[in-house]
Amino acid sequence: SSRERLTGGGTASGPVSFMKGFDAFAGVIKSGGKTRRAAKMVILNADHADIFDFVECKAAEERKAWALIDAGYEADFNGAAYASVHFQNATHSVRVSDEFMNAVVDDREWQTRFVTNGEVCESFPARKLIRKSAEAAWQCGDPGLQFDTTTNAWHTSPASGRINASNPCSEYVYLDDSACNLASLNLRRFQDSAGDVDAGALRHAVDVMITAQEILVERASYPTEKIERNSHAFRPLGLGYANLGALLMSRGLAYDSDISRAYAG
């Protein structure tokens, strides 16, 4: 953390400082050579000594963007206002345990700890951190929360290591140094002339696609040797569906209704 003394004197830069550099790199990386930028998740544990700096950093940058917009800069997220502030290419989340959440419920003290020696850095009411997180999320959408205890309780391969993070949308929650082969099927392509989903055709498409994804595990290239090794060993695949909202609308079903939830089921 930035609060720890270095052996040669001075203090460490801390994670928030390094996040600025990684955010800048993400901003210039295009996904698949197209216009979509890199998607990056940044997570800090609730007991990290810099947790308050982390929680509030993106909201502080958001307020700078508002000031620039008020001064006449364009408000588009690709415009000059947001391009000139930090942390716009990442999703931020605080990693919390059951111990922390119980401290919030019981209104007990919570302690942050130094990374180098594990000693207590600061003590404060757990609700203070939740309040700061909620206020920041209200301003800019971040940080979110990741529930570490529950995630690892539901872990399907616990003997192979713990789960420390997810991707930004959290549809991939698995081991470090692994990659998921993701694909989606467009539900509207499976509607018949009456507007109903052809379940048999959808089932067949699932069979074909998951087989193709399994083949691609071997055919794909990976950024590091460790990611390649884990991908070949665990073969993580994800097949979902897209356009559920459009499907419901085409059927005349209200999105937030019992009948639409029944149809989706």
N, C-alpha and C positions, 0 to 999 in steps of 0.2 A: 504494500500500500504506500501511498504518498506520505504517510505519517511515520514511516519507519526510518531509523537512522542507518546510514551506510557505514561500513567499517572504515572507509577512507574519509569520512566526514560528509556532511550534507544529508539530503534526504532523497528517496527514490522518486521517480517520475509518477508512478502509480498508473493504474489501468486506464483511467479516464483520459490521461494524456496520450497514451498509445492508441486509444480508440479513435482519436482525431486522425491519426495517420492511416489507420486501416479503413476508416470511413472515406477518406480521400481516394484511396486505391479502389475501393468498391465503386465510387462514383465514375471512374473512367473505364471500368470493365463492363463490356456489353455481353449479355447472356446469349450464347450461340451466334455471336456476330451481328445480332439485330439490335433494335432500339431499347429493349428491356435491360435495365441495369442489374448488377449483381444483387442478390438477396442475401442479407447477412444477419445472423442472430448474435446478439451480445448478451451474456448472462453473468450476473454476479451474485454470489451467495449472500444471504441476509446477515451473516455474521462477519462479513468483510469490513475492514476498518474504513474503507472509502465508500461505503454503501450510500450515504446521504449525497455525496458528490455525484455518484452514479445515478441515483434516483432523479435528481434535479437537473442533470446536465442537458438533457434534450429539451425540457420545458424552458430553460433559460435561453437556449438557442431559438426556440419557437418565438419567444417574446422579441428577440432581435429581428426576426423575420417580419413580425407584425409592425415593428417600428419602421422598417424599410418599406413595407407596403403602404403604410400611412404617409410616407414621404414621397410616394409616387411610383415606386418600383412595382412591376407586374406581380400579381398574386399567384399565378400559376405555379404548380410545384416544380416545374422545369424552368421557371423564370429566374431572374437575377436575385430576387430576395432570398429564396430558399437555397439557391446555388452558392450563396456567400456565407451560409451558416453551417455549423458542424452537425453530424449525426443524422443526416437525412437519408442515408443509404443503409440504415440498420434498424432492426427491431430490438428493443431493449426489454429484458425481463429480469426480475428478482427471483432468485431460487430460494424457496422457503421450505422449511421442514414442519412436521407436525408439532415439534417442540415450540417453534416460533408461533405458529397459528394458535396453539393452546395458550401461549403467553399473551397473545392479543385478546383472546376470548376472556381470560381471567384477569386482564389488565395488570400483568406482571412486568417486571424489568427484563430487558434483553441486553445482551452484551455483544459487542463486536470484538474481534481478536486480530492481533498482528499476524501477518502471514509467516514471518520468519521464525517466531518462537512460540506462537499459539497463546501468548499471554493476552489478558484483557486490555483492550484499547479504550473502550468507552462503554458506559452503562446508561440506559435510558428506557422509558416505557415503550414496550413493543408497539403500542398503538400509535406512537409518534411516527414510526417508520411506515406503518400502514397508511396513516393520514397523509404523509408527504408523498407516498406513492400514488394515492388516489388523486391528490391535487394535481400532481404532474400529469397523470394519465388524463385527467379532465381537460388539461390545457393542450396536450399534444398527442394523446393516445398511448403514450409510453410512460412508465414501464408496465408490462404485464406481470403476472405471477406464474411461476412454475412450481408445482407441488412435488418436491423431491421425494418425500417419504412415500406418497401414494404411487408415484411413477415407478420407483424401485420395488415396491410391494407387488406391482403388476408385471414386473420384468419377466419376459419369457426365457431369457438366457442368463440368469443371475450369476452362474458359475464362471461366465466368460468376462465379467467386469460389470461395474455399475453404470447406470445411465446418468450422465451429467448434464445433458442438454437436448435440444431438438432443433429442427430447422425452423425458419421464421413462422410458418403456418402450423407447425406442430403436428403435421400428419406423418412425419418421420421422427420417431422417438426411439432411439436405439443406442448401440455402443459407439464409443468414440472411434474415429478413424474408420468409418464405414459409410457406404453410399447406397441410396435406395433408387431403384429403377421404377419410376412412376409413369403412369399413363391413365387416361380417362376415356370413357365411352360417352358419346353425345346421345342422351336419351331421346332427343327429338328425331334422331335418325332411325329409331326403332318404333315409331308410331305408325299404325296402319291407317287405312282410309277413314276409319271411324274415329281416329284420334287416340285409340288405346295403344299401350305398349305391347309389342309382340314379345312375350316373355321367352318363347322358344328361341327366337332370333337373338335376343339379348344373351341368353344362356350360352348359345353357340359362340357368339362373339367373345364372351368371357373366356371360354375354353381356348379359342384361337389366340387371343391376346396374351393370356398368362403364359402360354407355351412360348410365344414369341419373346416375351420379356425374359423368360428363363434362358432362352438361347442367347439373348443380348448380354446377359451377365458375363459370359465368356468372351463375347465379341467386342465389348466396350473397352475404352481406354480409361485409365484412372490417374488422378493427379499425383498420388504417392504409392510407393510399394506396399505400405501397410494397409491403405484403403483397398488396394487391389486384392491383397491377401484375405482381408476380412470379407470383402464382397464375394469372393469365390467360395469362402468357407461357409458363410451364413446365407448367402443368396437372397438378400432382402428385396422383395417385390411389393409394389403397391398398385392396385388397379381400382379406380373409382369411377364415378359417373359425373357428368357435367350437364348443365342446363335443366336442372330440376325445376327452378323457378319458371323458366319459359314453358316447360311441359305443363306445369300446374295452370299457368295462365291460359295456355291453349285449350285446356279442359274447362276453363271458366271457374277454377277453384281458387278461393282466397288463400294467399300464402300462409298467413297465421290463423289457421282454422283446424278444427278437429278432423274435418273431412279430407283436407290436404295432407295432414299428418298420417291419416289412415291410408290414403292413396300412396304416399311415399313408402309406407311400411309394406 
